[in-house]
Amino acid sequence: MLAQSIREQLIDIVGPQYFKDDQEALVSHSYDATPMLQAMPDGVIYPADTQQVAAVLKVANEHLVPIVGRGAGSNLCGGTVPTEGGLVMVMNRMNKLIEIDTDNLTATFQTGLNTKTFHMEVEKRGLFYPPDPGSMVISSLGGNIMECAGGLRGLKYGTTKDYVIGLEAVLPSGEIIRTGGKLYKDVAGYDLTKLLVGSEGTLAIVTEATVKLIPAPKYKKTMVAMYKDIYAAARSVSAIVGNRIIPATLEFLDNPTIQVVEGFNKIGLPLDMDAILLIEQDGLDESVVEKDIIEIVRICKEQGAVEVKMAADAQEAEKLMLARRSALSTLARIRPTTILEDATVPRSKIADMVIEINRIAKKYDLQICTFGHAGDGNLHPTCTTDARNKDEIHRVELAFEEIFEAALALGGTITGEHGVGIVKAPYLEWKVGPVGMEVMRGIKKVFDPNGIMNPGKIFSKETRKRVVVHQ
C-alpha cells in the first residue's frame, strides 16, 4: 500500500480522477493477456502528457515505488503484470496522432495510440506501416514498441525496430530524452532508439515516437499450398526465399491447427493435410506481383505440394488469411487455458522444429498445435490446457522447457516477437550466456539505478537448468 503522502503527491500531479487505488482498478490491472499470471499493484495512474509522466517518475524514484508501464495489456509474456506491486502507469490518455508527414514519409504519435487506428489513418493517405501484430485491433503502439512487435508481414517488411526512428522517453529520474528524429541516417553515438525498442519498460517510459512509412502496395495476390508431407512444406519455404522471392506473408499451419480452425470457421481448409502454407505477395507493380506468384506456385508444386489454390478475389483472400489470423482465438475455445509461445528457428529448420514439438507433446501427453510465420522461422506452439489441472500444467511447463531447448539446439531463440517478460526470464541466459546477461544488467543499472522500472521482467532471480533434448 502506498503511503498517504505519496498518494497525495500523485493526485496533485494527475488529479483525483486519474489516480485509482480502489479494489476494482487494482484487480483489473493485476494481469494481462498472459495466462496464469497475476499480481496486485498498489495504484493505477493515467498521465495526460510527458510532463506528468516525468513528475510521477520523480516521485516514484524518490520513494522507490515500482513503475509498470502499460498500454492495452495484450502482451503474452507477463510484461505488464505488477509482480512487485507499485504503480501501473496506463498510457491510454496519451493517444494523439501528432503528425503524418507526407514529405518525409514519417508519422509521429503519442504511445497510447491504438495500433489499428493508426494503420487506418496512414492508409487513408496511400501510405503503409507494415508491422501488424495479431493484437493490433486492441494493442497500443507503445506496447508494440516495448515488445518490438512483429506480425504476419515480418519476412518482407521487418518488425517494429525497423520502423522506429525517433523516440521521446522519460527516465526513472524524471529526465526527458529524445533520440533520433525524422532521419533515415543518424550514426551520432550509440543507437539509443534501437536500445529502447524491445526494452519491455525496464529502462524508461516512452511517451512519443516517430516512425517511417512506405508507399502502400497497390496489388496483392493470395494463395494456399497444401502438403501431405511437412518437410515438403518446409522445403518450399526455403526454396521460395532461396529463389530471391520475398513474399509479404508466408504462414504455416500444422494439421492439428488446421483441424481446429476449420472445425470452427468452416472455410474449406483441407483436413487431411499435414501442413498448409498461406502465401501472399504484394507490390506497386502488378506484373511483378503476378510473376512472383507464378514462380511461387511452380516452386510449391516442385517441392511436393499436393494442391495449390489461388484466391479468386479479395473476399476469398480475406477468408484464407482469416484462417491464420484466427488461429489463436479459435484454439482458445477448446479448453479453459491457452498457452502460446513463439520459439524461432532458421527457416530451413522449420520441419525439424515442428517434428520436435510434436514429439514433446506426445511425450507429455499434451495437445500442442503449431502455426506461425514460416518465412522468418517464428513458430507459435500453442497448448490448450486447464489451469485448474496442476499435474497437466506441470507437464506443460516441462514441455515448453524442452521446446525452448530444441529451438536453441536448432540454432534458434526462445522468443521471436513476444518478448521475455516473466515467462522467458528463467531461460534468457540459455540464449545470451552469462556474459551477455551481465552486459544487459549493466545497461539496466545505468538507466535505472534504483531498479524501479518494471522489476521482475527480463532478469530472473534464477536460471533454469538446461534440459537435454532428443536429437
N, C-alpha and C positions, 0 to 999 in steps of 0.2 A: 504494500500500500504506500502511495506517495505521501510524504509529509504535507501537512496543510500549507506550509509556507511555499512549497514547490508548486502545489496546485494553484495557489493564488497568483504566483508569477506566470504560470502558463495561461491561466484565464485572462490575465492582464494583456497578454500578447495576442491571443486569437479571439477573445470574447467568450462569454459563458456558453454560447450556443455551440461553439466549436471545440470545446474540451468536454469529454464524456468519461465518466467512470462508474456509471450505473451498470447493473448486472447484465442487462441486455446488450449494451455496447461491448462490454468486456468479453462476453461469451461469443458474440458474433465476429469478433476479431481474434479469437483464440485458435483459429485453424485456417487452412487454405485448401486448395484442391487436392492436396496430398492425403491419401487415406491413412487413418490410424495415428495421426499426429495432432496433438492439441496441448496448449499451454496458455494460461490466463495472463493477459497483460495487467498493468496497474492503471492504465489510462489510454484513451484514444484521442488523438489530436488532429485537427484538419486545418493546416495552414492555408492562407489565401494567396501568399506571394513569397518570393525569395527572402525578403527581409524578415518575414515571420518565421520561416524555416531557420534562418540564421539565429534569430533570437531564441527560439526553442532549443536549438542545439547548444547554445552557450549555457543555458540553464541546465540542460541535461549533463553536459560535460563537467560543469562545476560540481554537480551533486552526484555524479557517477550513475546517472539513470540510463539504462539501456534504451537504444532507439532502433526500432524496426520499421524501415520504410515499406510502404505497401501501396500497390496500385489497385488491381481488381482481385488479387489473391488467387489467380488462376494457375500459378506455378505448380509443378509436380515434384518438387524436391524438398518441400517443407521450408522454403526460403523465407516465408513471412509468418511462420509460427513463432510467437514470442517466448522462446524456451527459458529465458531468464527474466521474464516479466518486463517491467519498464513501460515505455510509451510506444504504441503503434502509431506511426505518422502516416496518415492516409492522404494521398496526393490528389484526390479526385476533384477538389475545388480548383486546382491549378490545371485547367483543361483547355486553355486557349490556343487556337491555331494562330500564331502571331503573323506568319507571312508565308506565302508561296511566291518565290522569286523566279519568274519565268526567264529572266535574263541570265541568271547564274545557275538555273536548274537546281535550286535548293529549296528546302522548306524549314521553317523554324517554328517550334511549338513548345508549350509547357508540357511537362512529362505526364500529367494526369489525363491527357487527351486519349480518348478511345481509339484503338487501332483501326477498326473498321471505318469509323467516321473519318479518320484521316485518309485512308485509302480512297474513299468515295470523293472527298474534296479534291484530292490530287488528280484522280481520273477524270473529273469534270473539265480539267484543263488539258486533257490529252497527254498527261504525264503518268508516271508509273513509279511506285515504291515497292520493290519486289518482295521483301521479307513478309511471309504470310503464315504466321504460326496458326496451328489448329484452333487456338483460343482467341483468334483475332476479333470475333464478334463481341467478346466481353473484356478482353485484356486491355491494359493501358500501354502506351508507348514507353513510359518509364520502366514498367516491368519488363517489356521486350528488351530494353537496353541493358537493364541489370542482369538479365539471364542470357543475353546475346541470342535472342530467339532466331530460329531458322524457319522451317516450313517446307512445303512441297516444291518450291521453286529454287531451293538452295543449290542444286547442282549447277544450273546455268547462271544464276544471278548472285549467288553468295548469300550470306546471312547478315544480321544486323550490324556487325562490326565493319562490314564492307561499305556501309552507307552513312554511318555516323561520322561527321567531320568536325563537329564542334559541340562543346558542352558548357553549360553553366552548372557548377556544383558547389555545395556548401560543405565545408569540412566540419568535423565534430567540434572544433574550436569556435565555430560560427563564422569563420572567414570564408569569403566567397572567391572562387577561382573561375576563370574562363579558359578553356582550352580550344585550340583550333579556330575554326570560323568558316567562312564561305570560300575555302581554299581547297583545291584538289591536290596542291603540292604544299607541304609545310614540314620541313625537317629541322625546325628550330628546337633542339633539345630532345629530351625523352618524350615519347608519344603518350602523354597523359590521357588523351582522349581514348585511345585503344585500351589503356590500362583500366580506366573506369568502366568501359563497356564489358559486361560479364562479371563485374566485381560483386554482384549479389548484395549490394547495400552494406558491404563490410568496410568500405573506405569513406564514403561520402553520400550525401543525398543529392541526386541530380535533379535540377529544377527546370532546366531548359535545354533543348537540343536542336542542332542544325544537321539536317541530313541531305544527301544528294539525291536527286531524282533523275530519271531517264525518260526518253520518249516512250509512250505506250506502244506496245506491239499492235499492229493492225490486223494481223492474220493469225489464225490458230487452227490446228488440226489435232484431233484426239483419237486414240486407238487403244485396243486392248489385245494383248498377246497371251495365248493360253498354252499351258505346258503340263504334260504328264510327268515330266522329269524336272525336279527342282534345280538340278545342275545345269540343265539346258537354259532355264530362265536366267541363272547367274551368268552363264557364258554369254548370253545375249546382251546383258548389261555391259559387260566388259568389252564385247565386240563393237557395240554401238559407239561407246566413247573412244575405243581404240581406232575407229574409223573417222575420228575427228568430228563426230556429231555430238553436240551437247544439247539434249532435249531440255525444254523448260521444266518438264516434270517426268520423272521416271520412278514409278512407285511399285512396290512389291506387296502382294498379299499371299500368305500361305493357305493351304487347304482348310485348316480349322477356322481361320478368319473368313474365308470365302463362305463356308457353311453358315456361320452366324450372320454375316452381313446380308447374304441372300435370303436367309430364313426370315429376317425382319423386314427387309426393304423390297423384296420381290422385283428386282430389276434385271433379271435374266443372266446372272453370273453362273458359270458352269460349275456344278458341284462335284464333278468327277475329275477335276484338275488338281495337280499337286501345287500349282502356283499360277498366278497371273501377273502380268506386268501392265500397268496403266501408264500410257505414254502420251505426252502432249508436247507439241512443238509450236512455237510462236515466233513472230518476227515482223519486220517492217516491209519485207518483200515477199509477196505471195509465191513467186516462183521458187524462191529459196526454201520456204517452208514446205512446199509441195515436194521439192527434190529431196529434202531431208526425210520426209515421211516415207517416200517411196523406198529410200535406201534403208530406213529402219525396218520396214516390212520385210524387205529382202533378207536382212541380217537375222531377224527373228525366225523366219522360216528356215533359213540356212542352219541356224543353231538348234532347231528341233521344235519350234512352236507347232502345236497341233492345229491351231487356227489363229488367224489374225483378223480382227474385226474393226473396221473404221466406223467412227461415229458419223451418222448420216447428216446430222445438223447440230446446231448449238444446243438444242434441248437434249438430244441423246448424249452429247458430250458432257453436259452437266450431270446427267444421270450416272455416267460412268465415273466421273470424278467424285460424285456423291458416295460411291461405294468406298472410296478411300477416306474421304473426309469424315464419313460417319462411322468409321471402324471402331473408334474408342467408345463413342456414345452407344453404339449398338452392343458391343461386348459388355458394357456396364449394365445392361438389362438382364444378363444371365443370372448373376448372383449378387449378393449384397455389397461385396467389396471388390474393387477392380484395381489392381496394382500394375501400372505401366512403367516400363523402364526404357532406356534408349542407348543400349550398348552399340558401339560403332566400330566397324572393321573396314579395311580396304575393300573396295567394291569387288575385287577378284576373289575375296574370301566369303562372300555373302552366303553361298550354298553351304560351305563348311560351318558357318556360324549357325545357320538355321538347323542343320543336322545336329549340332551340339545342343542347341536349345531344346529340340525335340527329345534328344537322349536324356537330358537333365530333367525335363518334365516327366518322362516315363520313370526315371529313377526315383523321383519323389512323389509319384502318383498325383500329378497336378495337371490341370488344363491350362496350357500356355499357348496362346495364339500369337503369331508373329506377322507384323506388317511394317511398312516403313519406307524410307527414302532410299531405294535401291541404288540410285545414281551416285549418291555420296556415301553409301555403306552404312547409313544410320537406320538401324533396325529398332523396332519397338516390341520386344517380347512382353506380352500382356497376360497376366494371370488373373483369372476370375476365381474368387475365393470368398471366405466369410470370416470377418474379423473376430467373430464370436467363437470360432473353432481354433483354439490355441494350438493344438497339435498341428493342424494344417498350416497355420500361419508360420509356425516354426519351420516347417518344411519349405514354405515359400521363401523364407529368409535364406535358408541353406541353398536353395536352388538359384536364387539371384546372386549369391556369392560366387557360385560356380559359373554362372553366366558371365559375370564381370571378369573372372579369371580367364574364361575361354576367349573372351574378346581380346584381352591383353595378349594372350598366347598367340593369337592370330594377327598380332600387330596393330590392334585397335585401341580403344579407350573406354573408360567406364561411363562417359556421358558425351553425347554429341551436340545436344541442344537444350536439355532440361536443366542443366546446372548441377552443382554439387550439393548445396544446401545442407540439410541434416542427413538426408538419405545416403548420399555418396561419401560424406566426410570420412567415415572409417576406412574407405578404400582409396582415397586420393593418393596416399603415399605409394600404393601399388603402381600408380601411373607415373608420378613425377619423381619418386625417390626421396630419401631423407634430406639430401642437399637441396632439392627443389622446394621441399616443404619449408626449410629454414629460410630460403630466399623470400618466399611468399610471406612468412611470418615477419620477416624484417620489413617488407613493404607495408604490411598491415600496421606495424608498430610506428612507422614514420607518419602515416596518415592519422592513425587513431591510437595515440599512446595510452589512453585510459581504457581502451577496449570496449567502448560503449556502442559501437556500430554493429548492429545485427550479430550479437555474440552467439556462439554455438554453431555458426554456419561456416562451411568450408574446412575449418580447422577442428578436427575431432580430438577429444581427450585421449583416445586410444585408437591405434591402428589395428584392424583385424588381421589375424594371422592368415597368410595366403593359403588357399586350398590347392590341392593337386588335382588337376582335371584329366580325364581320359583324352588321349590324343590318338 
